[in-house]
């Protein structure tokens, strides 16, 4: 009797398309139509899908997803760390691709405006943690990035709001010194 090997050429159930579908679904549930219960359900499925793809673990998208998941679960420090790692990986990709034939593809996937957006998101995470000065510094970095790469800076409203809410370090230091006297 011959043994028959069953061959299944279909993709595993948690392929990259499934991760992307769940990622978009999470964004909608968490941000567009704030529905925490729905977002948590999607997050659990997305976390499982991500875990099922070990080759995906070190990707830029995985860092972004981990940041969203951490933010959803209220772990803002972890969300910021993942967002920092995401930005770092994009910049590393830039440094590897610049002046190569891959640059156009890389830049289409992660344009200069995408880096600025991630810096703005990181600033918002710092602010939610109560680190307004770090949030302001990150927004200023984003603004400089935008000016350097001729892309619009979308974080000006947040920068203005945080700058008004937070006294300048020099003024605060003078006040603290005066209070000690």
PAROZA-823192 format. One line per field, with one value per atom (N, C-alpha, C): atom name; x, z, y; residue number from 1. Coordinates in nm, 2 decimals, always signed. Layout:
name <- CA:...
x <- X:...
z <- Z:...
y <- Y:...
resi <- NUM:...
END
This chain:
name <- N:CA:C:N:CA:C:N:CA:C:N:CA:C:N:CA:C:N:CA:C:N:CA:C:N:CA:C:N:CA:C:N:CA:C:N:CA:C:N:CA:C:N:CA:C:N:CA:C:N:CA:C:N:CA:C:N:CA:C:N:CA:C:N:CA:C:N:CA:C:N:CA:C:N:CA:C:N:CA:C:N:CA:C:N:CA:C:N:CA:C:N:CA:C:N:CA:C:N:CA:C:N:CA:C:N:CA:C:N:CA:C:N:CA:C:N:CA:C:N:CA:C:N:CA:C:N:CA:C:N:CA:C:N:CA:C:N:CA:C:N:CA:C:N:CA:C:N:CA:C:N:CA:C:N:CA:C:N:CA:C:N:CA:C:N:CA:C:N:CA:C:N:CA:C:N:CA:C:N:CA:C:N:CA:C:N:CA:C:N:CA:C:N:CA:C:N:CA:C:N:CA:C:N:CA:C:N:CA:C:N:CA:C:N:CA:C:N:CA:C:N:CA:C:N:CA:C:N:CA:C:N:CA:C:N:CA:C:N:CA:C:N:CA:C:N:CA:C:N:CA:C:N:CA:C:N:CA:C:N:CA:C:N:CA:C:N:CA:C:N:CA:C:N:CA:C:N:CA:C:N:CA:C:N:CA:C:N:CA:C:N:CA:C:N:CA:C:N:CA:C:N:CA:C:N:CA:C:N:CA:C:N:CA:C:N:CA:C:N:CA:C:N:CA:C:N:CA:C:N:CA:C:N:CA:C:N:CA:C:N:CA:C:N:CA:C:N:CA:C:N:CA:C:N:CA:C:N:CA:C:N:CA:C:N:CA:C:N:CA:C:N:CA:C:N:CA:C:N:CA:C:N:CA:C:N:CA:C:N:CA:C:N:CA:C:N:CA:C:N:CA:C:N:CA:C:N:CA:C:N:CA:C:N:CA:C:N:CA:C:N:CA:C:N:CA:C:N:CA:C:N:CA:C:N:CA:C:N:CA:C:N:CA:C:N:CA:C:N:CA:C:N:CA:C:N:CA:C:N:CA:C:N:CA:C:N:CA:C:N:CA:C:N:CA:C:N:CA:C:N:CA:C:N:CA:C:N:CA:C:N:CA:C:N:CA:C:N:CA:C:N:CA:C:N:CA:C:N:CA:C:N:CA:C:N:CA:C:N:CA:C:N:CA:C:N:CA:C:N:CA:C:N:CA:C:N:CA:C:N:CA:C:N:CA:C:N:CA:C:N:CA:C:N:CA:C:N:CA:C:N:CA:C:N:CA:C:N:CA:C:N:CA:C:N:CA:C:N:CA:C:N:CA:C:N:CA:C:N:CA:C:N:CA:C:N:CA:C:N:CA:C:N:CA:C:N:CA:C:N:CA:C:N:CA:C:N:CA:C:N:CA:C:N:CA:C:N:CA:C:N:CA:C
x <- +0.08:+0.00:+0.09:+0.06:+0.14:+0.08:+0.17:+0.11:+0.10:-0.01:-0.04:-0.01:+0.07:+0.10:+0.00:-0.07:-0.17:-0.09:-0.11:-0.04:-0.14:-0.11:-0.20:-0.11:-0.13:-0.05:-0.11:-0.22:-0.28:-0.19:-0.21:-0.13:-0.18:-0.10:-0.14:-0.26:-0.34:-0.45:-0.41:-0.30:-0.25:-0.14:-0.17:-0.07:-0.07:+0.02:+0.04:-0.09:-0.17:-0.29:-0.39:-0.39:-0.48:-0.44:-0.31:-0.25:-0.29:-0.28:-0.31:-0.46:-0.55:-0.69:-0.73:-0.67:-0.69:-0.64:-0.52:-0.46:-0.56:-0.61:-0.71:-0.83:-0.88:-1.00:-0.98:-0.86:-0.82:-0.82:-0.76:-0.75:-0.89:-0.98:-1.12:-1.19:-1.17:-1.24:-1.18:-1.06:-0.99:-0.99:-0.98:-0.97:-1.09:-1.13:-1.24:-1.37:-1.41:-1.53:-1.50:-1.46:-1.41:-1.50:-1.47:-1.54:-1.44:-1.42:-1.32:-1.34:-1.46:-1.50:-1.46:-1.50:-1.47:-1.32:-1.25:-1.11:-1.03:-1.08:-1.01:-1.03:-1.14:-1.16:-1.07:-1.07:-0.98:-0.83:-0.80:-0.66:-0.62:-0.70:-0.67:-0.64:-0.73:-0.71:-0.58:-0.56:-0.44:-0.31:-0.31:-0.20:-0.17:-0.27:-0.25:-0.19:-0.25:-0.20:-0.05:-0.02:+0.12:+0.21:+0.17:+0.25:+0.27:+0.17:+0.18:+0.28:+0.33:+0.42:+0.56:+0.64:+0.77:+0.86:+0.84:+0.93:+0.88:+0.76:+0.71:+0.74:+0.80:+0.82:+0.91:+1.01:+1.11:+1.07:+0.95:+0.92:+0.87:+0.88:+0.83:+0.68:+0.60:+0.46:+0.43:+0.51:+0.49:+0.51:+0.61:+0.64:+0.52:+0.46:+0.35:+0.23:+0.21:+0.10:+0.11:+0.24:+0.26:+0.24:+0.27:+0.25:+0.10:+0.02:-0.13:-0.18:-0.14:-0.19:-0.16:-0.04:+0.00:-0.08:-0.10:-0.18:-0.32:-0.38:-0.51:-0.53:-0.42:-0.42:-0.38:-0.35:-0.31:-0.17:-0.08:+0.06:+0.13:+0.12:+0.17:+0.33:+0.40:+0.54:+0.58:+0.52:+0.55:+0.51:+0.39:+0.35:+0.45:+0.51:+0.61:+0.74:+0.78:+0.90:+0.88:+0.77:+0.74:+0.74:+0.68:+0.68:+0.82:+0.90:+1.04:+1.11:+1.09:+1.15:+1.11:+0.98:+0.93:+1.00:+1.01:+1.08:+1.22:+1.29:+1.43:+1.45:+1.35:+1.36:+1.34:+1.25:+1.23:+1.36:+1.42:+1.54:+1.65:+1.66:+1.76:+1.74:+1.61:+1.58:+1.62:+1.59:+1.64:+1.79:+1.86:+2.01:+2.06:+1.99:+2.03:+1.99:+1.88:+1.83:+1.87:+1.92:+1.96:+2.07:+2.05:+2.15:+2.15:+2.04:+2.04:+1.91:+1.90:+1.78:+1.65:+1.67:+1.55:+1.49:+1.56:+1.52:+1.38:+1.34:+1.21:+1.10:+1.12:+1.03:+1.02:+1.13:+1.13:+1.06:+1.09:+1.03:+0.88:+0.83:+0.69:+0.62:+0.69:+0.63:+0.63:+0.74:+0.76:+0.82:+0.73:+0.78:+0.82:+0.87:+0.92:+0.80:+0.68:+0.56:+0.53:+0.55:+0.52:+0.61:+0.74:+0.82:+0.77:+0.73:+0.68:+0.55:+0.46:+0.34:+0.37:+0.47:+0.51:+0.57:+0.65:+0.70:+0.59:+0.49:+0.37:+0.30:+0.28:+0.21:+0.29:+0.42:+0.51:+0.50:+0.50:+0.48:+0.35:+0.24:+0.11:+0.12:+0.20:+0.21:+0.29:+0.40:+0.47:+0.38:+0.30:+0.21:+0.11:+0.05:-0.04:+0.02:+0.16:+0.23:+0.26:+0.23:+0.26:+0.40:+0.47:+0.60:+0.59:+0.53:+0.50:+0.63:+0.74:+0.86:+0.91:+0.91:+0.96:+0.86:+0.73:+0.64:+0.67:+0.70:+0.73:+0.86:+0.96:+1.08:+1.07:+0.98:+0.96:+0.88:+0.78:+0.71:+0.81:+0.90:+0.99:+1.09:+1.12:+1.20:+1.12:+0.99:+0.90:+0.90:+0.88:+0.88:+1.00:+1.12:+1.25:+1.26:+1.22:+1.22:+1.14:+1.02:+0.93:+0.99:+1.05:+1.12:+1.23:+1.31:+1.43:+1.39:+1.27:+1.23:+1.11:+1.08:+0.98:+0.84:+0.80:+0.67:+0.59:+0.46:+0.38:+0.39:+0.40:+0.40:+0.26:+0.21:+0.07:+0.05:+0.16:+0.16:+0.16:+0.14:+0.15:+0.05:-0.07:-0.18:-0.14:-0.10:-0.06:+0.06:+0.16:+0.28:+0.24:+0.15:+0.11:+0.03:-0.05:-0.13:-0.04:+0.05:+0.14:+0.24:+0.28:+0.37:+0.30:+0.18:+0.10:+0.07:+0.05:+0.02:+0.14:+0.26:+0.38:+0.47:+0.50:+0.59:+0.73:+0.79:+0.93:+1.02:+1.11:+1.20:+1.27:+1.31:+1.38:+1.29:+1.17:+1.07:+1.04:+1.02:+0.99:+1.10:+1.22:+1.34:+1.35:+1.32:+1.33:+1.22:+1.10:+0.99:+1.03:+1.09:+1.13:+1.23:+1.33:+1.44:+1.38:+1.28:+1.22:+1.14:+1.07:+0.99:+1.08:+1.20:+1.29:+1.34:+1.35:+1.40:+1.31
z <- +0.00:+0.00:+0.00:-0.08:-0.09:+0.01:+0.06:+0.15:+0.07:+0.10:+0.03:+0.12:+0.07:+0.15:+0.10:+0.20:+0.17:+0.16:+0.05:+0.03:+0.03:+0.11:+0.12:+0.09:-0.02:-0.06:-0.02:+0.06:+0.11:+0.22:+0.23:+0.33:+0.47:+0.57:+0.71:+0.74:+0.84:+0.87:+0.92:+0.97:+1.03:+0.94:+0.81:+0.72:+0.74:+0.67:+0.68:+0.64:+0.55:+0.51:+0.63:+0.70:+0.82:+0.93:+0.94:+1.04:+1.00:+0.88:+0.83:+0.85:+0.82:+0.83:+0.98:+1.06:+1.21:+1.26:+1.21:+1.24:+1.21:+1.09:+1.04:+1.13:+1.16:+1.24:+1.38:+1.44:+1.57:+1.57:+1.46:+1.45:+1.45:+1.38:+1.37:+1.50:+1.57:+1.70:+1.81:+1.80:+1.91:+1.89:+1.77:+1.74:+1.67:+1.56:+1.48:+1.55:+1.59:+1.66:+1.80:+1.89:+2.02:+2.08:+2.07:+2.13:+2.19:+2.32:+2.39:+2.39:+2.41:+2.42:+2.28:+2.17:+2.04:+2.02:+2.06:+2.04:+2.11:+2.24:+2.32:+2.25:+2.19:+2.13:+2.00:+1.93:+1.81:+1.85:+1.96:+2.01:+2.05:+2.11:+2.15:+2.02:+1.92:+1.80:+1.73:+1.73:+1.66:+1.73:+1.86:+1.94:+1.91:+1.90:+1.86:+1.72:+1.63:+1.49:+1.48:+1.56:+1.56:+1.62:+1.72:+1.79:+1.70:+1.61:+1.52:+1.40:+1.39:+1.28:+1.34:+1.38:+1.44:+1.35:+1.22:+1.12:+1.11:+1.17:+1.17:+1.29:+1.39:+1.53:+1.53:+1.44:+1.44:+1.34:+1.28:+1.18:+1.23:+1.15:+1.18:+1.22:+1.14:+1.17:+1.30:+1.34:+1.47:+1.58:+1.57:+1.67:+1.68:+1.57:+1.57:+1.64:+1.60:+1.66:+1.81:+1.85:+2.00:+2.07:+2.01:+2.07:+2.09:+1.98:+1.99:+2.10:+2.10:+2.20:+2.34:+2.36:+2.50:+2.54:+2.44:+2.47:+2.50:+2.43:+2.46:+2.60:+2.64:+2.77:+2.88:+2.85:+2.95:+2.99:+2.92:+2.95:+2.86:+2.90:+2.81:+2.80:+2.91:+2.90:+2.79:+2.79:+2.69:+2.55:+2.54:+2.41:+2.36:+2.45:+2.40:+2.36:+2.44:+2.40:+2.26:+2.24:+2.11:+1.99:+2.02:+1.92:+1.89:+2.00:+1.98:+1.89:+1.92:+1.84:+1.70:+1.68:+1.54:+1.46:+1.52:+1.46:+1.43:+1.53:+1.51:+1.40:+1.38:+1.27:+1.14:+1.13:+1.01:+0.97:+1.06:+1.04:+1.00:+1.06:+1.02:+0.88:+0.85:+0.71:+0.61:+0.65:+0.56:+0.54:+0.65:+0.63:+0.55:+0.55:+0.47:+0.32:+0.30:+0.16:+0.08:+0.15:+0.09:-0.02:-0.13:-0.24:-0.30:-0.28:-0.34:-0.43:-0.50:-0.59:-0.51:-0.38:-0.29:-0.24:-0.25:-0.18:-0.22:-0.35:-0.39:-0.32:-0.32:-0.26:-0.11:-0.04:+0.10:+0.13:+0.05:+0.07:+0.04:-0.05:-0.07:+0.05:+0.11:+0.23:+0.35:+0.37:+0.49:+0.45:+0.41:+0.37:+0.48:+0.45:+0.55:+0.64:+0.59:+0.66:+0.76:+0.73:+0.82:+0.95:+0.93:+1.05:+1.13:+1.07:+1.15:+1.22:+1.16:+1.22:+1.35:+1.33:+1.45:+1.56:+1.53:+1.63:+1.70:+1.63:+1.69:+1.78:+1.74:+1.82:+1.95:+1.93:+2.05:+2.15:+2.09:+2.18:+2.26:+2.19:+2.26:+2.37:+2.35:+2.46:+2.57:+2.55:+2.65:+2.73:+2.66:+2.73:+2.82:+2.77:+2.85:+2.97:+2.97:+3.09:+3.18:+3.14:+3.23:+3.20:+3.10:+3.07:+2.96:+2.99:+2.90:+2.83:+2.91:+2.85:+2.74:+2.77:+2.66:+2.54:+2.57:+2.46:+2.37:+2.43:+2.36:+2.28:+2.34:+2.27:+2.15:+2.17:+2.06:+1.94:+1.98:+1.88:+1.81:+1.88:+1.81:+1.72:+1.76:+1.67:+1.55:+1.56:+1.45:+1.36:+1.42:+1.34:+1.26:+1.32:+1.26:+1.14:+1.17:+1.07:+0.95:+0.97:+0.86:+0.78:+0.85:+0.78:+0.70:+0.75:+0.68:+0.56:+0.56:+0.46:+0.37:+0.39:+0.31:+0.32:+0.44:+0.46:+0.56:+0.55:+0.64:+0.79:+0.88:+1.02:+1.08:+1.11:+1.16:+1.31:+1.38:+1.53:+1.59:+1.51:+1.56:+1.66:+1.64:+1.74:+1.88:+1.88:+2.00:+2.06:+1.98:+2.03:+2.10:+2.03:+2.09:+2.23:+2.23:+2.35:+2.46:+2.43:+2.54:+2.59:+2.49:+2.53:+2.62:+2.59:+2.68:+2.82:+2.82:+2.95:+3.03:+2.97:+3.05:+3.05:+3.17:+3.18:+3.13:+3.07:+3.02:+3.14:+3.11:+3.22:+3.29:+3.23:+3.30:+3.39:+3.35:+3.44:+3.56:+3.53:+3.64:+3.74:+3.69:+3.78:+3.86:+3.80:+3.88:+3.99:+3.95:+4.05:+4.16:+4.13:+4.24:+4.33:+4.27:+4.34:+4.44:+4.38:+4.46:+4.58:+4.56:+4.66:+4.77:+4.74:+4.84:+4.94:+4.89:+4.97:+5.08
y <- -0.12:+0.00:+0.12:+0.22:+0.34:+0.44:+0.52:+0.62:+0.75:+0.81:+0.94:+1.05:+1.14:+1.26:+1.37:+1.42:+1.52:+1.66:+1.72:+1.85:+1.96:+2.06:+2.17:+2.29:+2.35:+2.47:+2.60:+2.59:+2.72:+2.78:+2.91:+2.99:+2.95:+2.96:+2.93:+3.03:+3.00:+3.09:+3.23:+3.24:+3.37:+3.43:+3.45:+3.50:+3.66:+3.72:+3.86:+3.94:+3.89:+3.96:+3.95:+3.84:+3.83:+3.93:+3.94:+4.04:+4.18:+4.21:+4.35:+4.37:+4.27:+4.29:+4.32:+4.24:+4.26:+4.39:+4.43:+4.56:+4.67:+4.67:+4.78:+4.77:+4.65:+4.64:+4.69:+4.67:+4.72:+4.87:+4.93:+5.08:+5.14:+5.08:+5.13:+5.12:+5.00:+4.98:+5.07:+5.09:+5.16:+5.32:+5.36:+5.51:+5.56:+5.51:+5.57:+5.56:+5.44:+5.42:+5.37:+5.45:+5.40:+5.30:+5.17:+5.06:+4.97:+4.99:+4.92:+4.77:+4.73:+4.59:+4.52:+4.58:+4.53:+4.53:+4.64:+4.66:+4.55:+4.52:+4.41:+4.28:+4.25:+4.12:+4.11:+4.21:+4.21:+4.20:+4.27:+4.27:+4.13:+4.05:+3.92:+3.83:+3.84:+3.77:+3.81:+3.94:+4.00:+3.95:+3.95:+3.91:+3.76:+3.68:+3.54:+3.52:+3.60:+3.59:+3.64:+3.74:+3.79:+3.68:+3.62:+3.51:+3.39:+3.37:+3.25:+3.28:+3.40:+3.43:+3.48:+3.39:+3.43:+3.51:+3.49:+3.57:+3.71:+3.74:+3.87:+3.95:+3.89:+3.95:+4.07:+4.07:+4.18:+4.29:+4.28:+4.38:+4.51:+4.61:+4.74:+4.74:+4.66:+4.65:+4.59:+4.49:+4.42:+4.52:+4.60:+4.70:+4.80:+4.84:+4.93:+4.86:+4.73:+4.66:+4.64:+4.61:+4.59:+4.72:+4.84:+4.97:+4.99:+4.96:+4.97:+4.88:+4.76:+4.66:+4.71:+4.76:+4.81:+4.93:+5.02:+5.14:+5.10:+5.01:+4.96:+4.90:+4.83:+4.77:+4.86:+4.99:+5.09:+5.09:+5.01:+5.01:+5.11:+5.24:+5.35:+5.35:+5.30:+5.29:+5.19:+5.07:+4.97:+5.02:+5.09:+5.15:+5.24:+5.33:+5.42:+5.35:+5.25:+5.17:+5.11:+5.05:+4.99:+5.09:+5.21:+5.31:+5.36:+5.37:+5.41:+5.31:+5.18:+5.07:+5.08:+5.11:+5.12:+5.23:+5.35:+5.46:+5.42:+5.36:+5.33:+5.23:+5.13:+5.04:+5.10:+5.20:+5.27:+5.34:+5.41:+5.49:+5.39:+5.28:+5.18:+5.13:+5.11:+5.07:+5.17:+5.30:+5.41:+5.41:+5.39:+5.39:+5.28:+5.16:+5.05:+5.07:+5.14:+5.14:+5.27:+5.37:+5.49:+5.47:+5.53:+5.51:+5.37:+5.30:+5.16:+5.16:+5.05:+5.04:+5.01:+4.98:+4.95:+5.08:+5.19:+5.31:+5.35:+5.35:+5.39:+5.30:+5.17:+5.08:+5.12:+5.13:+5.16:+5.29:+5.39:+5.52:+5.52:+5.43:+5.42:+5.35:+5.26:+5.19:+5.28:+5.35:+5.43:+5.57:+5.66:+5.79:+5.88:+5.99:+6.09:+6.13:+6.15:+6.18:+6.07:+5.95:+5.84:+5.85:+5.88:+5.90:+6.01:+6.12:+6.24:+6.19:+6.12:+6.07:+5.99:+5.90:+5.81:+5.89:+6.00:+6.08:+6.16:+6.20:+6.27:+6.17:+6.05:+5.95:+5.92:+5.91:+5.89:+6.01:+6.13:+6.25:+6.24:+6.20:+6.18:+6.08:+5.97:+5.87:+5.93:+6.00:+6.07:+6.16:+6.24:+6.33:+6.25:+6.14:+6.07:+6.01:+5.99:+5.94:+6.06:+6.18:+6.29:+6.36:+6.31:+6.36:+6.47:+6.58:+6.68:+6.74:+6.75:+6.81:+6.71:+6.59:+6.49:+6.49:+6.51:+6.51:+6.64:+6.75:+6.87:+6.85:+6.79:+6.77:+6.68:+6.58:+6.49:+6.56:+6.64:+6.72:+6.82:+6.87:+6.96:+6.88:+6.76:+6.68:+6.64:+6.62:+6.59:+6.71:+6.83:+6.95:+6.97:+6.95:+6.96:+6.86:+6.74:+6.63:+6.67:+6.73:+6.77:+6.88:+6.98:+7.09:+7.04:+6.94:+6.89:+6.81:+6.75:+6.66:+6.71:+6.84:+6.91:+6.83:+6.80:+6.74:+6.82:+6.82:+6.90:+6.85:+6.94:+6.91:+6.91:+6.80:+6.79:+6.80:+6.81:+6.82:+6.96:+7.06:+7.20:+7.23:+7.18:+7.21:+7.15:+7.03:+6.96:+7.03:+7.06:+7.13:+7.26:+7.34:+7.47:+7.44:+7.34:+7.31:+7.27:+7.18:+7.14:+7.25:+7.33:+7.44:+7.54:+7.57:+7.66:+7.60:+7.47:+7.40:+7.38:+7.37:+7.35:+7.47:+7.51:+7.63:+7.59:+7.69:+7.67:+7.63:+7.54:+7.49:+7.60:+7.70:+7.81:+7.88:+7.91:+7.98:+7.89:+7.76:+7.67:+7.66:+7.66:+7.65:+7.78:+7.89:+8.02:+8.02:+7.97:+7.96:+7.87:+7.75:+7.66:+7.72:+7.79:+7.85:+7.96:+8.04:+8.14:+8.08:+7.97:+7.91:+7.85:+7.81:+7.76:+7.87:+7.99:+8.10:+8.14
resi <- 1:1:1:2:2:2:3:3:3:4:4:4:5:5:5:6:6:6:7:7:7:8:8:8:9:9:9:10:10:10:11:11:11:12:12:12:13:13:13:14:14:14:15:15:15:16:16:16:17:17:17:18:18:18:19:19:19:20:20:20:21:21:21:22:22:22:23:23:23:24:24:24:25:25:25:26:26:26:27:27:27:28:28:28:29:29:29:30:30:30:31:31:31:32:32:32:33:33:33:34:34:34:35:35:35:36:36:36:37:37:37:38:38:38:39:39:39:40:40:40:41:41:41:42:42:42:43:43:43:44:44:44:45:45:45:46:46:46:47:47:47:48:48:48:49:49:49:50:50:50:51:51:51:52:52:52:53:53:53:54:54:54:55:55:55:56:56:56:57:57:57:58:58:58:59:59:59:60:60:60:61:61:61:62:62:62:63:63:63:64:64:64:65:65:65:66:66:66:67:67:67:68:68:68:69:69:69:70:70:70:71:71:71:72:72:72:73:73:73:74:74:74:75:75:75:76:76:76:77:77:77:78:78:78:79:79:79:80:80:80:81:81:81:82:82:82:83:83:83:84:84:84:85:85:85:86:86:86:87:87:87:88:88:88:89:89:89:90:90:90:91:91:91:92:92:92:93:93:93:94:94:94:95:95:95:96:96:96:97:97:97:98:98:98:99:99:99:100:100:100:101:101:101:102:102:102:103:103:103:104:104:104:105:105:105:106:106:106:107:107:107:108:108:108:109:109:109:110:110:110:111:111:111:112:112:112:113:113:113:114:114:114:115:115:115:116:116:116:117:117:117:118:118:118:119:119:119:120:120:120:121:121:121:122:122:122:123:123:123:124:124:124:125:125:125:126:126:126:127:127:127:128:128:128:129:129:129:130:130:130:131:131:131:132:132:132:133:133:133:134:134:134:135:135:135:136:136:136:137:137:137:138:138:138:139:139:139:140:140:140:141:141:141:142:142:142:143:143:143:144:144:144:145:145:145:146:146:146:147:147:147:148:148:148:149:149:149:150:150:150:151:151:151:152:152:152:153:153:153:154:154:154:155:155:155:156:156:156:157:157:157:158:158:158:159:159:159:160:160:160:161:161:161:162:162:162:163:163:163:164:164:164:165:165:165:166:166:166:167:167:167:168:168:168:169:169:169:170:170:170:171:171:171:172:172:172:173:173:173:174:174:174:175:175:175:176:176:176:177:177:177:178:178:178:179:179:179:180:180:180:181:181:181
END
